[in-house]
């Protein structure tokens, strides 16, 4: 066996896998079948992909596109091994996503791949970072955005932001209040969408337009803010602060806190006693995906 597959996250109608292939020039390609729709981001290596839509060379940054029920072959005549983040969607799930993309003509992909496109680079980097950080909670949103990006790009649809209706703004406001109330508990995108009577893809799109970030990013911001306030006001153990804020493990909390706040939770707490003699806070990069159309 030349490929290993590790499931990273899953939900009703979708799943994400980390696929590592070790095949080389001496390994004969064999026919396989896409059980669902597939959008696979190549993160390393190269390989030849042949399917009903055509034949293409896949390189890092490209997206492999597969239609449900179709056969395909992958070959490595020019180099050994590759690694992909493989997003899979059931037909009904994919149809709901395509229905939310203005101008999309069909749910089926007509080309075998998308080349490395600058517009997709921020999304692919975010997905690869989520894999390396084992951030399984981020993958439902990333799956929807990945599928939406593939459908939008292959269909030639123009992602023109529409002004959210008053009803959509009300829906987002209700979701924001729900996240604030339950930030220390698991909050899923599907549950939020169900409560607003919209599809997950439509809800994700309008939430980003109205709130300026995704629901998961807003949830993390809320958790980190509450943890930072508690670090300033109490002497509770950092682990207790992290778990009470909704983080499942201390290492994840430490990484996210340092990435956003520019310093470790311990260093942040150490500066809480008054303003005199305090060193200037470290410069930090403000994370935003406002330039990412997907």
C-alpha positions in Angstrom: 0.0 0.0 0.0 1.5 3.3 -1.1 -0.9 5.8 0.6 -2.0 6.4 4.2 -5.1 8.3 5.0 -5.8 9.9 8.4 -9.2 11.5 9.1 -8.8 15.0 10.6 -12.4 15.9 11.0 -15.9 14.9 9.9 -19.6 15.7 10.1 -22.9 14.9 8.4 -22.1 14.9 4.7 -18.4 15.8 4.8 -15.0 14.8 6.0 -11.4 15.9 5.7 -8.4 13.6 5.5 -4.6 14.0 5.4 -3.4 11.7 2.6 0.3 10.8 2.3 1.3 8.9 -0.8 4.8 7.3 -1.1 4.3 5.9 -4.7 7.2 6.4 -7.2 8.0 5.9 -10.8 8.2 2.1 -10.3 4.7 1.9 -9.0 2.0 1.2 -11.6 -1.1 3.4 -11.3 -4.4 1.7 -10.6 -7.9 2.8 -11.1 -9.8 4.2 -8.1 -13.2 5.7 -7.6 -14.4 8.9 -6.0 -17.1 7.9 -3.5 -18.0 11.6 -3.0 -17.2 14.9 -4.4 -13.5 15.7 -3.7 -11.5 18.9 -3.4 -8.0 18.0 -2.5 -5.3 20.7 -1.8 -1.8 19.5 -2.8 0.6 20.5 0.0 3.8 18.8 -1.2 5.0 16.7 -4.2 3.7 16.3 -7.7 1.7 13.6 -9.5 -0.4 13.1 -12.6 -4.1 12.9 -12.2 -6.3 11.3 -14.9 -10.1 11.4 -14.7 -13.2 11.9 -16.9 -12.7 15.6 -16.9 -9.2 15.2 -18.4 -5.6 14.7 -17.3 -3.5 17.2 -15.3 -0.2 17.6 -13.4 -0.8 18.4 -9.8 1.7 20.5 -7.9 1.7 22.2 -4.5 -1.0 24.9 -4.3 -3.2 23.1 -6.9 -6.6 21.7 -6.1 -7.6 18.2 -7.4 -11.3 18.1 -8.3 -13.3 14.9 -8.3 -16.9 14.2 -9.1 -18.9 11.7 -7.1 -19.0 8.2 -8.6 -16.2 8.8 -11.2 -13.1 6.8 -11.7 -9.5 8.2 -11.6 -5.8 7.3 -11.7 -2.8 9.0 -10.1 0.7 8.4 -11.4 4.2 9.4 -10.2 6.4 9.0 -13.2 8.3 12.2 -12.5 8.9 12.0 -8.8 8.1 10.0 -5.6 5.4 10.9 -3.1 2.9 13.6 -2.4 0.7 14.9 0.4 -2.8 16.3 0.1 -5.5 17.8 2.4 -8.5 16.0 0.9 -12.0 17.5 1.5 -14.9 15.1 0.7 -18.6 16.0 0.3 -21.7 13.9 -0.2 -23.8 14.8 -3.3 -26.7 16.4 -1.3 -24.2 18.4 0.8 -22.4 19.6 -2.3 -25.6 20.6 -4.0 -26.6 22.8 -1.1 -23.2 24.5 -1.3 -23.5 25.0 -5.1 -27.0 26.4 -4.7 -25.5 29.2 -2.5 -22.9 30.3 -5.1 -24.4 33.0 -7.4 -24.0 32.0 -11.1 -23.0 28.4 -10.5 -24.4 26.3 -13.3 -23.8 22.8 -12.1 -22.6 21.0 -9.1 -20.2 18.7 -11.2 -16.7 19.9 -11.9 -15.9 20.2 -15.6 -12.1 20.4 -15.1 -9.7 18.0 -13.3 -7.9 20.6 -11.3 -7.4 24.2 -10.4 -3.8 25.5 -10.7 -2.1 27.4 -7.9 -4.0 30.6 -7.9 -3.1 33.7 -5.9 -6.7 34.2 -4.8 -6.7 30.7 -3.2 -3.4 31.0 -1.4 -4.7 32.5 1.9 -7.4 29.8 2.2 -4.9 27.0 1.4 -2.4 28.4 4.0 -5.1 28.5 6.6 -6.2 24.9 5.9 -2.6 23.7 6.1 -2.0 25.5 9.3 -5.1 23.9 10.8 -3.7 20.5 9.9 -0.4 21.2 11.5 -2.1 22.6 14.7 -4.5 19.7 14.8 -7.3 22.2 14.9 -10.2 19.9 14.0 -12.8 22.5 15.1 -11.8 24.8 12.2 -12.4 22.2 9.5 -16.1 22.5 9.0 -15.8 26.1 8.0 -12.7 25.4 6.0 -14.5 22.6 4.1 -17.4 24.9 3.2 -15.0 27.7 2.1 -12.9 25.2 0.1 -15.9 23.7 -1.7 -17.4 27.2 -2.3 -14.0 28.4 -3.7 -13.8 25.5 -6.1 -17.4 25.8 -7.4 -17.0 29.6 -7.7 -13.8 29.4 -9.6 -14.6 26.5 -11.9 -18.1 28.0 -12.8 -16.7 31.4 -13.6 -19.0 33.0 -11.1 -18.0 36.4 -9.8 -18.0 36.6 -6.0 -19.7 40.0 -5.7 -20.6 40.7 -2.1 -24.3 41.5 -1.7 -25.5 43.8 1.0 -26.9 41.5 3.7 -30.6 41.9 4.2 -32.1 43.0 7.5 -33.2 39.5 8.1 -29.6 38.2 7.6 -28.2 40.9 9.8 -30.7 39.8 12.5 -29.7 36.2 12.0 -26.0 37.0 12.5 -26.8 39.2 15.6 -28.6 36.2 17.1 -25.7 33.9 16.4 -23.2 36.4 17.9 -25.3 36.5 21.1 -25.5 32.7 21.1 -21.7 32.4 20.8 -21.1 35.0 23.6 -23.5 33.1 25.9 -22.0 29.6 25.2 -18.4 30.5 24.3 -17.0 28.1 26.9 -19.0 25.2 25.3 -18.7 23.5 21.9 -20.5 25.6 19.3 -20.8 24.1 15.8 -21.4 25.9 12.6 -24.2 23.5 11.7 -26.1 24.2 14.9 -25.8 27.9 14.4 -27.1 27.6 10.8 -30.0 25.4 11.9 -31.0 27.9 14.5 -31.2 30.7 11.9 -33.0 28.4 9.3 -30.2 28.7 6.7 -27.8 26.4 5.1 -24.3 26.2 6.6 -22.7 27.7 3.5 -25.1 30.6 3.3 -24.8 31.3 7.1 -21.0 31.3 6.9 -21.1 33.7 4.0 -23.4 36.2 5.6 -21.7 35.9 9.0 -18.4 36.9 7.4 -20.0 39.8 5.6 -21.8 41.2 8.7 -19.3 40.3 11.5 -16.1 40.7 9.5 -14.8 37.2 10.5 -16.1 33.6 10.5 -18.1 32.2 13.4 -15.1 30.1 14.5 -12.8 33.1 14.5 -15.3 35.0 16.5 -15.6 32.2 19.0 -11.8 32.0 19.4 -11.6 35.8 19.8 -14.3 35.7 22.5 -12.5 32.9 24.4 -9.1 34.5 24.2 -10.5 37.9 25.4 -12.2 36.3 28.4 -9.0 34.4 29.2 -6.9 37.5 29.0 -9.3 39.4 31.3 -9.2 36.6 33.8 -5.4 36.4 33.7 -5.3 40.1 34.6 -7.8 39.9 37.4 -7.1 36.6 39.1 -4.3 34.3 40.3 -6.0 31.2 39.0 -3.8 28.6 37.3 -3.3 29.2 33.6 -4.6 25.7 32.9 -7.8 26.5 34.8 -8.2 29.7 32.8 -7.7 27.9 29.5 -10.2 25.0 30.3 -12.8 27.4 31.7 -12.6 29.5 28.6 -13.4 26.5 26.4 -10.0 25.3 25.2 -9.6 21.5 25.4 -5.9 21.5 26.1 -3.2 23.8 27.5 -0.8 23.6 24.5 -3.5 24.8 22.1 -4.4 27.7 24.4 -0.8 28.7 24.7 -0.2 28.7 21.0 -3.3 30.7 20.1 -2.8 33.2 22.9 0.8 33.9 21.9 -0.2 34.1 18.2 -2.9 36.7 18.9 -1.5 38.6 21.9 2.1 38.5 21.0 3.3 36.8 24.2 2.7 33.8 26.4 -0.1 33.8 28.9 2.5 33.8 31.7 4.3 36.9 30.4 0.9 38.6 29.8 -0.1 38.0 33.4 3.3 39.2 34.7 2.6 42.6 33.3 -0.8 43.1 35.0 0.4 44.9 38.1 0.1 48.7 37.3 1.4 50.7 34.4 4.6 52.1 35.9 7.7 50.3 34.7 5.8 48.1 32.3 7.6 47.3 29.1 5.9 48.2 25.9 3.8 45.3 24.5 5.3 43.4 21.7 4.2 44.2 18.2 1.8 41.6 17.0 0.2 40.8 13.6 -3.5 41.3 13.5 -5.0 38.3 11.8 -7.6 38.9 9.2 -8.9 37.2 6.1 -10.6 40.2 4.6 -8.6 39.8 1.4 -9.6 36.2 1.0 -12.7 36.1 -1.2 -13.5 32.6 0.0 
